Amino acid sequence: MSQLVTRIDDDLARDLDALVAEGVVASRSDGVRTALRELIDRHRRRRIADATIAAYTAQPQTEEEVRGVDEAARRMIEEEPW
């Protein structure tokens, strides 16, 4: 396991300590690991979203494709036993 050493300002340290005290994270290290995971996941999701948007922009759906999806959704809703 790699080890990182970093400095954070006092306000951030107090906020992190509050999360530990509230039981949100088990320790400062756990809080930092959790924050890094969430940052990395958010960035990964943003890249996927950007690629999806670029693909649909480069080759948008045709009217026929959109109509087909709309019709399929209507049929699924009608089949529900509400």
N, CA, C and O atoms as a MOPAC input file, in Angstrom:
PM7 MOZYME 1SCF
protein

 N      0.85300 1    -1.17300 1     0.00000 1
 C      0.00000 1     0.00000 1     0.00000 1
 C      0.89900 1     1.23600 1     0.00000 1
 O      1.86300 1     1.31700 1     0.76100 1
 N      0.57000 1     2.18600 1    -0.85700 1
 C      1.34400 1     3.42400 1    -0.92700 1
 C      0.95500 1     4.35400 1     0.21800 1
 O     -0.14700 1     4.28300 1     0.76200 1
 N      1.88400 1     5.21300 1     0.55700 1
 C      1.62700 1     6.19500 1     1.60400 1
 C      1.82200 1     7.58400 1     1.01900 1
 O      2.80800 1     7.84000 1     0.32700 1
 N      0.87800 1     8.48300 1     1.29800 1
 C      0.96500 1     9.86600 1     0.84600 1
 C      1.12200 1    10.76900 1     2.06500 1
 O      0.51400 1    10.53600 1     3.10900 1
 N      1.92700 1    11.77600 1     1.91800 1
 C      2.07900 1    12.77600 1     2.97600 1
 C      1.67600 1    14.10700 1     2.37100 1
 O      2.18500 1    14.50200 1     1.32200 1
 N      0.76300 1    14.79300 1     3.03300 1
 C      0.29100 1    16.07100 1     2.51100 1
 C     -0.04000 1    17.01100 1     3.66600 1
 O     -0.24000 1    16.57700 1     4.80100 1
 N     -0.09200 1    18.26900 1     3.36500 1
 C     -0.47500 1    19.26200 1     4.36000 1
 C     -1.83300 1    19.82100 1     3.96400 1
 O     -2.10800 1    20.03900 1     2.78400 1
 N     -2.68800 1    20.05200 1     4.97500 1
 C     -3.97800 1    20.68800 1     4.73600 1
 C     -4.12400 1    21.83800 1     5.71700 1
 O     -3.48800 1    21.85200 1     6.77100 1
 N     -4.97000 1    22.80800 1     5.36400 1
 C     -5.12100 1    23.95100 1     6.25800 1
 C     -5.90900 1    23.54900 1     7.51000 1
 O     -6.58700 1    22.52200 1     7.52800 1
 N     -5.80900 1    24.36500 1     8.53400 1
 C     -6.40900 1    24.04400 1     9.83200 1
 C     -7.92200 1    23.88800 1     9.75900 1
 O     -8.48600 1    23.02200 1    10.43000 1
 N     -8.58400 1    24.70800 1     8.95900 1
 C    -10.04300 1    24.60000 1     8.82900 1
 C    -10.44600 1    23.25100 1     8.24200 1
 O    -11.39500 1    22.62200 1     8.70900 1
 N     -9.72900 1    22.81800 1     7.22700 1
 C    -10.02000 1    21.53000 1     6.61000 1
 C     -9.76000 1    20.39300 1     7.59700 1
 O    -10.52200 1    19.42700 1     7.64900 1
 N     -8.69600 1    20.50500 1     8.36900 1
 C     -8.39300 1    19.48400 1     9.37600 1
 C     -9.49600 1    19.42100 1    10.42800 1
 O     -9.89600 1    18.33400 1    10.84700 1
 N     -9.99200 1    20.59100 1    10.85800 1
 C    -11.08400 1    20.62000 1    11.83900 1
 C    -12.34600 1    19.97000 1    11.26300 1
 O    -13.02600 1    19.20100 1    11.94200 1
 N    -12.64400 1    20.29000 1    10.00800 1
 C    -13.81700 1    19.68500 1     9.36800 1
 C    -13.67100 1    18.17800 1     9.25700 1
 O    -14.63200 1    17.44000 1     9.47700 1
 N    -12.48500 1    17.72200 1     8.92000 1
 C    -12.23000 1    16.28300 1     8.82700 1
 C    -12.34600 1    15.62900 1    10.20000 1
 O    -12.92500 1    14.55100 1    10.33000 1
 N    -11.79600 1    16.28100 1    11.22400 1
 C    -11.90900 1    15.75400 1    12.58800 1
 C    -13.36700 1    15.67300 1    13.03400 1
 O    -13.75000 1    14.75100 1    13.75400 1
 N    -14.18000 1    16.64000 1    12.60500 1
 C    -15.60600 1    16.60800 1    12.93900 1
 C    -16.27300 1    15.39700 1    12.30300 1
 O    -17.12000 1    14.75600 1    12.92500 1
 N    -15.89700 1    15.07900 1    11.06500 1
 C    -16.44800 1    13.88800 1    10.41000 1
 C    -16.06300 1    12.62000 1    11.16000 1
 O    -16.86300 1    11.69200 1    11.28000 1
 N    -14.84800 1    12.58600 1    11.65600 1
 C    -14.40000 1    11.43500 1    12.45600 1
 C    -15.21800 1    11.36400 1    13.73800 1
 O    -15.69600 1    10.29100 1    14.10600 1
 N    -15.38600 1    12.49100 1    14.42200 1
 C    -16.13200 1    12.53200 1    15.68800 1
 C    -17.59000 1    12.11600 1    15.49000 1
 O    -18.18100 1    11.48100 1    16.36400 1
 N    -18.16700 1    12.47300 1    14.34300 1
 C    -19.56000 1    12.12100 1    14.05500 1
 C    -19.70800 1    10.68500 1    13.56800 1
 O    -20.82700 1    10.19500 1    13.41400 1
 N    -18.60300 1    10.01800 1    13.32900 1
 C    -18.65500 1     8.63500 1    12.86500 1
 C    -18.89300 1     8.49400 1    11.37100 1
 O    -19.19000 1     7.40200 1    10.88500 1
 N    -18.76300 1     9.60000 1    10.64000 1
 C    -18.94000 1     9.54800 1     9.18100 1
 C    -17.80700 1     8.75100 1     8.55300 1
 O    -18.02600 1     7.96400 1     7.63200 1
 N    -16.59700 1     8.95900 1     9.05300 1
 C    -15.41800 1     8.19000 1     8.64700 1
 C    -14.72400 1     7.69700 1     9.90700 1
 O    -14.89000 1     8.27500 1    10.98100 1
 N    -13.95500 1     6.63800 1     9.77500 1
 C    -13.32900 1     6.03200 1    10.95200 1
 C    -12.11200 1     6.80700 1    11.45100 1
 O    -11.79700 1     6.78300 1    12.64100 1
 N    -11.43800 1     7.48800 1    10.54000 1
 C    -10.21100 1     8.19200 1    10.89600 1
 C     -9.92000 1     9.25800 1     9.84800 1
 O    -10.59400 1     9.33800 1     8.82100 1
 N     -8.91800 1    10.06400 1    10.11800 1
 C     -8.49700 1    11.04800 1     9.11600 1
 C     -8.08900 1    10.34000 1     7.82800 1
 O     -8.46500 1    10.76200 1     6.73400 1
 N     -7.32900 1     9.27700 1     7.96100 1
 C     -6.87800 1     8.53600 1     6.77700 1
 C     -8.06400 1     7.97900 1     5.99800 1
 O     -8.08900 1     8.03600 1     4.76900 1
 N     -9.04500 1     7.43900 1     6.72000 1
 C    -10.23700 1     6.91600 1     6.06900 1
 C    -10.97600 1     8.03400 1     5.34400 1
 O    -11.48300 1     7.83100 1     4.24100 1
 N    -11.04200 1     9.21100 1     5.95600 1
 C    -11.69100 1    10.35800 1     5.32300 1
 C    -10.99000 1    10.77900 1     4.04900 1
 O    -11.63900 1    11.07900 1     3.04700 1
 N     -9.67100 1    10.80200 1     4.08400 1
 C     -8.91100 1    11.18300 1     2.89800 1
 C     -9.09000 1    10.13800 1     1.80000 1
 O     -9.28200 1    10.49100 1     0.63700 1
 N     -9.02800 1     8.85200 1     2.15800 1
 C     -9.23100 1     7.78600 1     1.16100 1
 C    -10.62700 1     7.88000 1     0.54200 1
 O    -10.78900 1     7.74900 1    -0.67100 1
 N    -11.63400 1     8.11000 1     1.39600 1
 C    -13.00600 1     8.22300 1     0.90600 1
 C    -13.14000 1     9.39600 1    -0.05100 1
 O    -13.75000 1     9.26300 1    -1.11100 1
 N    -12.57900 1    10.54100 1     0.31100 1
 C    -12.65400 1    11.72800 1    -0.54300 1
 C    -11.95000 1    11.49600 1    -1.87600 1
 O    -12.45400 1    11.90600 1    -2.92100 1
 N    -10.79600 1    10.84600 1    -1.84800 1
 C    -10.06800 1    10.57100 1    -3.09400 1
 C    -10.85200 1     9.61800 1    -3.98900 1
 O    -10.91600 1     9.81200 1    -5.20300 1
 N    -11.45200 1     8.58300 1    -3.38800 1
 C    -12.26200 1     7.65200 1    -4.18200 1
 C    -13.41800 1     8.38900 1    -4.85400 1
 O    -13.69700 1     8.18400 1    -6.03600 1
 N    -14.08600 1     9.24900 1    -4.08600 1
 C    -15.22300 1     9.98400 1    -4.64900 1
 C    -14.77600 1    10.95400 1    -5.74300 1
 O    -15.46200 1    11.09400 1    -6.75600 1
 N    -13.65200 1    11.61700 1    -5.55700 1
 C    -13.12700 1    12.51900 1    -6.57800 1
 C    -12.79700 1    11.75100 1    -7.85700 1
 O    -13.15500 1    12.17800 1    -8.95500 1
 N    -12.11500 1    10.62100 1    -7.70800 1
 C    -11.73300 1     9.81200 1    -8.86700 1
 C    -12.97400 1     9.27100 1    -9.56500 1
 O    -13.03700 1     9.27500 1   -10.79400 1
 N    -13.96500 1     8.80300 1    -8.80300 1
 C    -15.19100 1     8.29000 1    -9.39200 1
 C    -15.95200 1     9.39600 1   -10.12200 1
 O    -16.44300 1     9.17700 1   -11.22900 1
 N    -16.05400 1    10.58300 1    -9.51600 1
 C    -16.74700 1    11.70200 1   -10.15800 1
 C    -16.07100 1    12.08000 1   -11.46800 1
 O    -16.74600 1    12.35100 1   -12.46100 1
 N    -14.73500 1    12.09900 1   -11.47400 1
 C    -13.99000 1    12.41900 1   -12.69000 1
 C    -14.20600 1    11.34800 1   -13.76300 1
 O    -14.38100 1    11.67500 1   -14.93700 1
 N    -14.19500 1    10.08200 1   -13.36900 1
 C    -14.41700 1     8.97700 1   -14.30600 1
 C    -15.81300 1     9.08000 1   -14.92300 1
 O    -15.97600 1     8.91600 1   -16.13300 1
 N    -16.80700 1     9.34900 1   -14.09600 1
 C    -18.17300 1     9.48200 1   -14.58900 1
 C    -18.30700 1    10.67600 1   -15.54300 1
 O    -19.02700 1    10.59700 1   -16.53900 1
 N    -17.61900 1    11.77400 1   -15.24000 1
 C    -17.66200 1    12.95300 1   -16.10400 1
 C    -17.05500 1    12.63700 1   -17.46900 1
 O    -17.58400 1    13.05500 1   -18.49900 1
 N    -15.93400 1    11.89100 1   -17.47400 1
 C    -15.31500 1    11.50100 1   -18.74600 1
 C    -16.25700 1    10.63400 1   -19.57100 1
 O    -16.36500 1    10.81300 1   -20.78400 1
 N    -16.94200 1     9.69100 1   -18.91800 1
 C    -17.88800 1     8.82600 1   -19.62600 1
 C    -19.04500 1     9.66300 1   -20.17400 1
 O    -19.45600 1     9.47600 1   -21.31900 1
 N    -19.56200 1    10.56900 1   -19.37600 1
 C    -20.66400 1    11.43400 1   -19.83400 1
 C    -20.22300 1    12.28100 1   -21.01700 1
 O    -20.95500 1    12.40900 1   -21.99800 1
 N    -19.02500 1    12.86100 1   -20.92800 1
 C    -18.51800 1    13.67800 1   -22.03900 1
 C    -18.37400 1    12.85200 1   -23.31400 1
 O    -18.70000 1    13.32600 1   -24.40200 1
 N    -17.88900 1    11.62200 1   -23.18400 1
 C    -17.73300 1    10.75700 1   -24.35700 1
 C    -19.09500 1    10.38500 1   -24.94400 1
 O    -19.25200 1    10.32200 1   -26.16400 1
 N    -20.07000 1    10.14300 1   -24.08300 1
 C    -21.41600 1     9.81700 1   -24.55100 1
 C    -22.03000 1    11.00100 1   -25.29000 1
 O    -22.62300 1    10.83700 1   -26.35700 1
 N    -21.88500 1    12.18500 1   -24.71900 1
 C    -22.40200 1    13.40100 1   -25.36000 1
 C    -21.72300 1    13.61800 1   -26.70800 1
 O    -22.38400 1    13.94700 1   -27.69300 1
 N    -20.42000 1    13.43500 1   -26.75000 1
 C    -19.67900 1    13.62400 1   -28.00600 1
 C    -20.15400 1    12.62800 1   -29.06700 1
 O    -20.29200 1    12.98200 1   -30.23800 1
 N    -20.39900 1    11.39500 1   -28.65600 1
 C    -20.84800 1    10.38200 1   -29.61100 1
 C    -22.22200 1    10.71700 1   -30.17200 1
 O    -22.44600 1    10.61400 1   -31.37800 1
 N    -23.15300 1    11.12300 1   -29.29000 1
 C    -24.49400 1    11.47500 1   -29.77100 1
 C    -24.47700 1    12.76100 1   -30.58700 1
 O    -25.30300 1    12.93800 1   -31.48300 1
 N    -23.54400 1    13.65900 1   -30.28300 1
 C    -23.41800 1    14.87900 1   -31.06900 1
 C    -22.87800 1    14.56200 1   -32.46100 1
 O    -23.34200 1    15.11000 1   -33.46100 1
 N    -21.89700 1    13.67400 1   -32.50700 1
 C    -21.29800 1    13.29800 1   -33.79500 1
 C    -22.27000 1    12.49800 1   -34.65800 1
 O    -22.29500 1    12.64300 1   -35.88000 1
 N    -23.07000 1    11.65300 1   -34.00700 1
 C    -24.02300 1    10.83900 1   -34.76200 1
 C    -25.33900 1    10.78500 1   -33.97900 1
 O    -25.60000 1     9.82200 1   -33.25700 1
 N    -26.15400 1    11.81600 1   -34.12800 1
 C    -27.41600 1    11.86000 1   -33.38000 1
 C    -28.37500 1    10.75900 1   -33.80900 1
 O    -28.26200 1    10.19800 1   -34.89900 1
 N    -29.32100 1    10.46600 1   -32.92500 1
 C    -30.33900 1     9.48000 1   -33.25900 1
 C    -31.22300 1    10.01700 1   -34.37700 1
 O    -31.47600 1    11.21700 1   -34.48500 1
 N    -31.67600 1     9.09100 1   -35.19300 1
 C    -32.59900 1     9.48400 1   -36.26100 1
 C    -34.01300 1     9.57600 1   -35.68200 1
 O    -34.28800 1     9.05600 1   -34.60000 1
 N    -34.89500 1    10.23900 1   -36.41200 1
 C    -36.30200 1    10.33500 1   -35.98600 1
 C    -36.90900 1     8.93900 1   -35.84700 1
 O    -37.69000 1     8.68500 1   -34.93100 1
 N    -36.55000 1     8.04700 1   -36.75300 1
 C    -37.07600 1     6.67900 1   -36.70500 1
 C    -36.64100 1     5.97100 1   -35.42400 1
 O    -37.44500 1     5.28800 1   -34.79000 1
 N    -35.36500 1     6.13200 1   -35.03800 1
 C    -34.87900 1     5.51300 1   -33.79700 1
 C    -35.60900 1     6.07100 1   -32.58600 1
 O    -35.98600 1     5.31900 1   -31.68700 1
 N    -35.81000 1     7.36700 1   -32.55500 1
 C    -36.48900 1     8.00000 1   -31.42900 1
 C    -37.93900 1     7.51200 1   -31.35800 1
 O    -38.43500 1     7.19800 1   -30.27500 1
 N    -38.61900 1     7.44700 1   -32.50400 1
 C    -40.00400 1     6.95400 1   -32.52900 1
 C    -40.06900 1     5.52100 1   -32.00400 1
 O    -40.97900 1     5.17300 1   -31.25100 1
 N    -39.11300 1     4.70000 1   -32.39900 1
 C    -39.09800 1     3.31000 1   -31.94600 1
 C    -38.94900 1     3.19400 1   -30.44500 1
 O    -39.60600 1     2.36400 1   -29.81800 1
 N    -38.10800 1     4.00200 1   -29.87300 1
 C    -37.90200 1     3.98600 1   -28.42400 1
 C    -39.15600 1     4.48200 1   -27.71400 1
 O    -39.57600 1     3.90300 1   -26.71300 1
 N    -39.75300 1     5.55500 1   -28.23200 1
 C    -40.98000 1     6.08200 1   -27.62700 1
 C    -42.09100 1     5.04000 1   -27.65000 1
 O    -42.80500 1     4.86100 1   -26.66300 1
 N    -42.23200 1     4.36700 1   -28.76100 1
 C    -43.27800 1     3.35000 1   -28.88700 1
 C    -43.02100 1     2.18900 1   -27.92600 1
 O    -43.95500 1     1.69500 1   -27.29300 1
 N    -41.78400 1     1.75700 1   -27.81200 1
 C    -41.44400 1     0.66700 1   -26.88500 1
 C    -41.75300 1     1.07500 1   -25.44900 1
 O    -42.26700 1     0.26600 1   -24.67600 1
 N    -41.44700 1     2.31200 1   -25.08200 1
 C    -41.74000 1     2.80100 1   -23.73000 1
 C    -43.24600 1     2.81400 1   -23.48400 1
 O    -43.69500 1     2.41800 1   -22.40800 1
 N    -44.02700 1     3.25900 1   -24.45400 1
 C    -45.49300 1     3.27100 1   -24.31100 1
 C    -46.02900 1     1.85300 1   -24.09500 1
 O    -46.89100 1     1.63500 1   -23.24400 1
 N    -45.51900 1     0.89800 1   -24.86300 1
 C    -45.97900 1    -0.48500 1   -24.71500 1
 C    -45.63500 1    -1.03500 1   -23.33800 1
 O    -46.45500 1    -1.71600 1   -22.72200 1
 N    -44.44600 1    -0.75200 1   -22.85200 1
 C    -44.04800 1    -1.24100 1   -21.52800 1
 C    -44.94800 1    -0.65700 1   -20.44500 1
 O    -45.35600 1    -1.36900 1   -19.52700 1
 N    -45.25800 1     0.62700 1   -20.54700 1
 C    -46.11300 1     1.27300 1   -19.55900 1
 C    -47.52200 1     0.67600 1   -19.60100 1
 O    -48.12500 1     0.42900 1   -18.55700 1
 N    -48.04200 1     0.44500 1   -20.80600 1
 C    -49.38800 1    -0.12400 1   -20.95200 1
 C    -49.46200 1    -1.52600 1   -20.37000 1
 O    -50.52300 1    -1.94300 1   -19.90500 1
 N    -48.35400 1    -2.26200 1   -20.38700 1
 C    -48.34000 1    -3.62000 1   -19.87600 1
 C    -48.26200 1    -3.68700 1   -18.35100 1
 O    -48.50300 1    -4.74500 1   -17.76800 1
 N    -47.93200 1    -2.57800 1   -17.70200 1
 C    -47.82200 1    -2.56300 1   -16.24300 1
 C    -49.20000 1    -2.74000 1   -15.61000 1
 O    -50.18100 1    -2.17300 1   -16.09200 1
 N    -49.27900 1    -3.52800 1   -14.52700 1
 C    -50.58300 1    -3.78500 1   -13.88400 1
 C    -50.94900 1    -2.71500 1   -12.84300 1
 O    -51.44300 1    -3.06000 1   -11.76900 1
 N    -50.72400 1    -1.46500 1   -13.12700 1
 C    -50.97900 1    -0.39100 1   -12.16800 1
 C    -52.31100 1    -0.61600 1   -11.55700 1
 O    -52.74400 1     0.16800 1   -10.71300 1

